[in-house]
Each structure stands twice: as C-alpha cells, then as structure tokens.
C-alpha cells in the first residue's frame, strides 16, 4: 500500500462541480492499493498515519506532534481527508504510457479501500475523517502547509517481475537418532520446533512477515516432515508407557 501524505491548512474534494468533502488543518492522504495488499497492510498504514509527527509542539520544536496530540488554531482536533488514487502504482518504463498492472483492480479495491477508511475513522474518530468518492473523477484542492509531503509504503512484497532467482530450497533434513535416545525427550524437542514453524506460518498468513528470508522459507517447507516426526514420536512414547505397565 502506498500513501502520499501532505500536511495541509485546508483541503477539499469536489465531484462534478459539487463539493463532497472538506477539512481544515490536518493531512490529505492520496492512497493507492497494489494487488498484494491485505488487512495487515491497512493496519500498518493506519498506525503509521496516526503516529506520524508532522507538527511542532507548544515550544516550537518541529516534528513533535501527530494527529492525536495536535489541534488547529481554534483548538479543534486535526482532520484527515482520504482520497483513493490507483495511479500511485503506475510505472513508466519503455515508452510514455503509464503501466498500471500493479494496482489492485477496481472491483477488488473498492471494498479494501472502504475498509481502510473505516479503520482510520475508528482510530481517529469518524467526525474527524473525511473521504473522497471512490472511482470518481475528482477535483482535489489543498493548501499545503509548509510544504510538507511524505510518501509512505507498507512493507514490500515480491512481484513476479522483481522476484529474485534463487536455488531450490531444501528443507532441513532430520538428524539421525542417537542410539538409546529417550523418545519423550525427542518428542519435546520436535514439538518445540513445530511450534516455532507454526508461529512463523501464522505471521506469513497474516501478512506480518511480508518477505520470508531463505532460512525462514526452508523452515516453512519442513512443516509437514516435522508433523510426521511428532506423530511418530508420540506413538513411540505411548508404546513405551504401555510396555512399562
């Protein structure tokens, strides 16, 4: 997810000559979604926007206050104006026609963007968060305060064109069992390894780990083998307990 953040004295959005949204002092955010974005990207960007310190404190020290701790000249809470802009993922390589293939298709992006607006509103207060009109031809007017402009991007993900070529990963091979090793001890070790791999898998599934490194990928590929090892050791431990009885 990519967002261009501008600190503004005021900003507004009009559609068809009619004003649909307006804010006073705060930030204008042009938000673009790429094909790989998910809930984790939205959460990351929401937290980053609310924590971004773009204003000075009462002593005049710059970069000390964010949205939550700032206010306009009348003491009102700072506002946010969100505007969808899929062209943020446009690329111009050969030729001059923008390539927009990385942008999330509009039929998918509509609901994802709506969820982003909802998350920002929940975090900052719905009355202080305004929105443009998704998919419409909009006229955006602003008075940039500074000017101050930043570009934010959620943790990167590999794309088919940019994915590095790497040698096939080999999952860690099981170590030969020492003669006389206690199956119960081996089971505890195997369960700990499996728990770590499962935790890693959950991070990837939730989008918390955007690009696993080669070592992490190798661990993920060993998950099934570890499950089989744990099951086998559990059987051996049960058999051992039965033999003692």
Protein Blocks (a to p, Z undefined) as FASTA:
>chain_A
ZZdddddfbdcddeehiafbdcdedddddddddfkbcfklmmmmmmmmmmpcfbdcfkop
ahkbcfklgccfkopacdddddddfklmgccfehjbdcfklpccfklmmmmmmmmmmmmm
mmnopklpccddehiacddddddehiacddddddddddfklmccdddddddddddddehi
afklmmmmmmmmmmmmmmmmmmmmnopambacfklmmmmmmmmmmmmmmmmmmmmmmmmm
mmmZZ
